[in-house]
């Protein structure tokens, strides 16, 4: 009797565990009756594993579980990855694909999609781009390049024809042959090897900051057309000690791209152990001949014949740039680029004692461009400015960034600032690792605080500007002492990159992010295979 009671109780318990609908299905397997309809709960996304358990959007029901698959294993469907309107035109035909275990589609087997009418396809008697015309030599996308002139995507071969041609840059990591040279993602990222540290060749400095292609005034490809070293007004020859190409600045500051970086300085362009040129103390060195020049005229005029300044700090005095040096590059912009960015790091021996004083040494990145869209480039052309969040204020990159805890001076010692200027304090210093061995880290006890050192730095910043595709821009990068020749400043420049997107012009703190490709659109699987956009 006891055993019989236990058996009945066990049967009742098991019956309670059986999902609703399963009792009505006695044939085994995964067939169920859910709401009066037979279904396979192993594969039905509306009844996955049990009746009523619907999988969320973009999830498939695979073996009774909702998984992030694209399809149901075993499904077969027609497919075509060419541009709309090209299927069954010329040689272009669709294919089929099969859903594999795990919910992923195979390649579209048997399809033929449009390819360029360029190169050997230009005169083969086939409508390779499936637009209804055979062997056309035209510039349908109005990008300045014809099909037989090398444009591998002029109409139907990709989703954004105007961004793909021999004048484009090959955006790294996007699986497109943007520049139509036959190779996907072959962007040259390393071109700054074997440069003499004391080079006087302006094009070497373009290579040092990772602009890896040259061009001429008459060709259509993008690249640096010219590079020069001058004083701040674009004339003269700067002190050879004021600029250098280095594999690092001190042991703590390494390149952002390639194997070298560029340095320009109102003092010497060297850390303590460097040679060619050699180290000079950043407090007392004056360029040979006590060099001066006018300020960059357009920048000076745009600011009302004065230098802009950090709010609340004394205006600079004097009418000339002291110990100046300027890098000037003329560059043809890629046909698919809408902005660029470069990495900068500003050092100054004016910090901390002359912070918020008239001795605000200047670092400028001046952009001449025809771009007139939004977000707008600054009216005075200087991209080396910081705009505090939530304000319309624009603070030029200089030692006065160390006043008022802007957060833009991070390589320094916290404590008193402006003890010889406008008194203040700083608490945003994070480290002195990028000062190590440079001379800016030498102890300077009593210079504001007992633990003061000779200078400070911003740490890596990112400076961005917008451009017009295909235009020739002029980029001027300069540093100079303001109001006197003492207490020098220095700028490190590196990591130049183009982007297919517009940017917010100006300068921000560098924040390391996972690498992402610059892409205009998401390519189809077939387009990725052929390396076109």
N, C-alpha and C positions, 0 to 999 in steps of 0.2 A: 504493500500500500504506500509506503514511504517512497519507494523507487518510482512508482507510477505517478505520484504527486510531483516529484522532482522532474520527471519527463515532461509533464504538462506545463510546468512552470518554465522549463527551458525552451519549449516550443513557443510559448507566449513571448518570452524575451527575444528570441530570434526573429519572430514575426514583427516585433516593434522596430527592429533594425533595418528591415527591408524597405527601400525607398517606395514612396507612393507610385503606383503604376507597375512595379516589378511583379506584384502578385498576379497581375493579369497576363504576364508573359512567362510562359513555362517552357519556352523552347531553348533556353540557354543563350550564350553570346551576349551582345550588347544591345540587342533590339528591345525597345521599351515602348509602352503606350503612354504618351504624355499628352494629357488633355484630349484623349480619345484618338490621337493620331500616332501611328507607329513611327519611331525615330531610332537612330543609332546614337546613343549617348557617348560613344567613343569619338564621334566626329561631328555631331550637330552643335554648332556654336550657340544655338538658342537653348539647348538642353545638354550642356557639357558635363558628363559624369553623373548627372541626375537631372530629373525633370525640373525645368524652371531656372536652371543655372546658366544664364546667358553670359557669354564672353563679351568683354568690353571691345569698343572699336579698335581695330588694328591687331586684335588677338584672334588666333585660330584655335579650334578645339582639336587637340592632337592626343590620341589615346586617353580620352576622358579628362584632359587637363587643358585649361586655357593658357596658351603660350603665345609669346610675341612672335608668331610666324606670319609670313606674308600670304600663305595659301594653305589649302588642305592637301596633304600628301596624296599623290596619285592623280590629282587633277591635271588635265591637259587643256591648253587654250591657245587660240591664235594670238600672235604678237607682231608688233612692228614698232621700231624705235626711231624711224626717220621722222622728219618734220611733216606736220599735217599737210595733206594734199599731194604728197609725193608717191604714195603707195600705188603700184600698178601703172606708174609712169616710167617710160624708158625701161631700164633693167631692174628697177626697184620693186621688190615683192616682199610680202610678209612671210613669217615662219610660224613655228609652234614652240611652246615651252611647256615643261613638265614640272610639277611641284614635287620636290624631293622630301625625304624624311627630315623632319625638323621644320618644315613649313617654308622652305626657300625655293624660288624658281630657278630652273636651269637657264642657260643662255637661250636666246631666241634662235633656234636652229633653222637654217635654211633661208633666213631673211637676207635681203640685199638693200642697203640704205644709201642715200646720196653721198657721193664723194666729190672732191673738187675737180673742176675742169682745168686745173693748172698742170704744169709739168708735162709728163708724157700723155696725159689725158686730153691735152689741149687740141690735138688734131687726130683723134683716133676714130672719129665717126660714130661715137657713142654718146648718148645723153647721160653722162655720168652723174650729174647732180639732179637728174629726174625732174627738171622744171619745164620740159616740153620743147627745149631747144638743143640742138646738137652743136657742140664745139663753139659755143659763143665766146667772144673775147670782149667782155663788157665790164662795167663797174656799177652793177645794179645796186649795191649798198652805199654808193657814193662815199667810199672811204679813201679814195685816191689811188686805189690799186685795182687793176683789171684781173680777170681770171687767168689769162695767159701771161699777165705781168706778175704772177706769183701769189695771187689771193686764193687761198685754199678754201675759203668760205665766203662766197659772194652773194648767195641767195638762199638756197634750200639745204645747204650742207650742214648748217648748225642753227641754233636758236637765236643767236645775236651776231649776224654777219659783220656789222660795223666794228666789232671789237676784235676781229680775227683777220690779220693780214701781216705782211712782212715788216710793217712798222710797229707792231705790238711788242710788248714784253711778255715773255713766257712766265706767267704767274706760277710760282713754285707750288707744287702739291695739288693742282686742280685737275690733273689728268687731261689737259687740253694742249694741243699744239698751237698755242695762241699766235706764234710768230711764223707759222707756215714753213718751217725749215725742215719738216719731215720727222722731227723727234719731239716726243712729249716731255714736258717738264725738264728741259735741258738748260734752265737758267744758270748763268755763270755766277756762282756765289763766292768764289775764291779767286781774286785777281791781284792781291796786294802783297805777294811774295817778292823777295829780293829787291826791295826798295831801300836805297841808301838813306840812313836816318837824317843826313844833312842835305837831302836833295833840294834843289832850287827849281825843279820842274813842276809847274802847277798841275799837270796831268797826273803826276805821281800822287798828289794829294787827293785827286778824285778817286784813284784806285784805293788809296789808304782808307777812304771812308766808304768803300764798297760800291762805287759806281763803276761797273765793269765793262761798259761798252763805249766805244768812241764812234763819232759820226763826223760828217763834214757839212758845210753850208749847202751843198748841192745834192746830197743823197736824201733818201726818205726815211732811213732807219733812225731809231732813237739812239741817243748816246751823248757823251760829252764832246762838244765841238772845240772848246778851248778852256784852258785853266791858267790863271796868272796869280802872282804874289805881288802885292803893292802895299802902299800906305792906305789909310782909311778913306781917302778921297778918290782912290783908284789910280793914283799917279805914284811915281817914285819906286824905289827899291827898299824893302824893309831890311833891318838888321838880320844877317844870316843866323844869329843866335835866337831869333824870335819864333822860329817855326821848325818843326821836326816831324818825322814819321817814326813811330816807336812800336815795339811789340807789347808795351805796357807802359803805364806811368806809375813808377814805384812798383813794388811787388803786389800791391793790393788792387790795382785797377787794370783789368784785362779787356781786350777788344770785345765789342758787341757783335761784330761780324768779321770774318776773315782772320788774318793773323797779325794785322797791324792796325794802328789808329793814328789820327792826325792831331797835332798839338800846335796851337798858336798862343803867343804870350806877349804881354807888355813888358815882360822881363826875359828870362831865359826859358827855352822850351825843353827843360831837362830836369829829371829827378837827380838825387845826390850822387848816384853811381854812374850816371849816363855820360856818354861821350859823343862828340860829333853831332851837335854842339854839346859843350860841357855845362855842368850845373853852375848857376849863379844864384846868390842869395836873393830871395824874393822881396826883401825889404829895401835893399840899397842899389840894385843894378839899374843902370840907365842905358838905353840903346845907344850904340856907337853914333856919335854926332848929335846926341840929344835930339832925336828925331821928333818932329811934329808934323801934322798935316791938318787941313780943314776936316771937319766932320763930313760924313757922306751927305752931299748937298740936299738930295731929295728927302732924306730922312729928317734932316735938320729943319728944312723949310716946312715940311708937313707938321712939325711940332711947334710951329710959331717962332722959328729961329731960336729955339732953346732945346735943351735935352729933357726928355720926360723923366719923371722921378717917382719914387715911392711916396704915396700920400703921407704928409706929416713930417717928411724929412727935408732938410735944407736943399735948395737948388744947387746944382753944380755951378762952378764959376769957371771963367776962362773961355776962350773962343776957339781953341784948337784941341785936337786929339794928341795926347802925348804918348810916345813910344808905341805907335799903332802898327798893326799888321792886318792885312785883309787877303782872304782867298776869294777869287772870283771865278765862277764856272758858268759858261754858256752851254746849255743842255737842250737837245731836242727831246721833247716829252714823247713817250710811247703813245701810239694811237689809241690804246685802251686804258691809259692811266688818267685818273682824275685827281690824284693827290700823291704826296710823298711824305715820308717822315725820316728823321735822323735822330741819333742819340747824341746828347750833349752833356757835358759835366763842367761846371764853372767853379774855379778855385780863386781865392783872393787872400792876399796878405793884409788887406784892409780890415778883415774880420779878426777879432771882434771889436777892436778899439775904435775904428773909424766907421763902424756901422751907423747908418742914418746920419751921414755927414755929407758935405759937398764933395767929398772924395769918392764918389760912387762910380768906380770903374765900369766901363760898358762892354757888353758882349751883344752883338747884333747878328741876326740872320735875316738879311733883306732879300725879298723875293720880288722880281719884276716878272709879271705874268699878265696875260690878257683876260684871265678868269674874272668874271663879274657876277657869278651866281651866289647862292647861299649854301652853307655858311660863308660869309664874306671874309676874304683876307683883310688884314688891317690896313687902314688908309695910309699909314706911314711906312708900310711894307715890312715892318719888323715883326718876324714870327717869334722872336725870343722874348716873349712876355708871358706873365702869369696872371690869370684872372681868378681871384678868390671866389669860391662858390657862393652863388646868391647875390653877387655884386656886379656892377658894370665897370668896376675899377680894373685898370690894366697896369700891372707893375712890371717894368722892364727887368730882365734878368741882370742882376748885379749884386753887389755886396749888401745893398739895402733890403734884399729879400730876407736877410738875417734879422731884420727888425720886426717886432710885432708878432713873432711866432707864426709866420706864414706856413711853416712846414717845408719850405723849399731849401733850407739849409739843414742837411741831415748829417754831414760828415764834419763834425766839430765837437767842441767841449761845451756842455751846458753851463750857463752862468751869466755873468754880467756882460752886456754889450754896450757899445757907444760911449765908453768912458772918455773918449776924446771927441765924441760927436754928441748925438742925442741919447741920453741914458736910457737903457732898457735891459731886457734879459731875454734869454732863450732857453727853452726846455724841450725843443724838438730834435736836438742832436741825438742820433742813434748809434754812431760809431765813429772811430777815427781810422778804420782799416784802409780807406782809400786815400788817406793822408800819409800813411806809413812810408818812410824812406824818400818822400818827395821834397822835404825841406819845409813844407807847410806844417809838419808835425813837430818841428823843433820846439823845445820848451821856451816859453816867453813869460816867465813868472812876473807878476805885477802888471802885465798887460791886461787890465781889467780885473782878472782873478789870479790867485796864486798858482792855479793849475792851468792857466792859459797856454795855448800854443800859437805858433806864428800865423796861422791862417785857418781857413775852413773851406768847405766845398758843398755844393748842392747835392752831390750824388748824381747818379744817372737820371737825366730828364729826357723826355721825348718831345721833339719840336716838329710840328706838322704844318703843311700849307696846301692849298688847292691850286690846280693847274688846268689848262685847256688841252685836251688830247692833241698831239701833233705839233703844238707850238714850240718855239724856241724861248726858253726862260733864261733869265740871268739870276744866279744865286750868289750873294755876297755874304761872306762870313768874316766878321772882324772883331778884334778886341783892342782896347786902348785904355791907358790911364787917364783919369779925369782930374783936372785942376792942378796936378803936379806930376812928377816923374817917379815918385817913390811908392813903395808898397804895391808891388805888381800883382796883376791878375793873369789867369791862364784859362784857356778853354780846350777841352778834349772833344773831338768830333769823330763819330763813327756810325756804322750801321745804317747807311742810307737804303731806303726801300721805296718802291712804287706801290700804289694801290689802285685797284679798279673802282674804288668807292671814294666819294668826297669825304673830307675830314673836318673836324673842328679846329680851325687854325689857332696856333699858339703853342704854349709849352706846358707840359704837365709832368708830374712825378712818374718815373718809370715804374710800371707794375708788371711783373713777369706773369705771363699767361701761357696756357698750353698752346703750341703752335697750331695755327689754322690757315688753311689755304685761302688765298684771295680768289674768289670765283664770282662770275656774273650770273650763273644759273646752275641748277643741278643737272649734270649730264645723264643721258640714258646709258644703260649698260653697253649698248652697241657703240655709242659715241665715245665712251671711255676706252673701249677696246681699240678704236681707230685713232684716238687721240685728238678728236675735234670737238668744238663747242657748239 
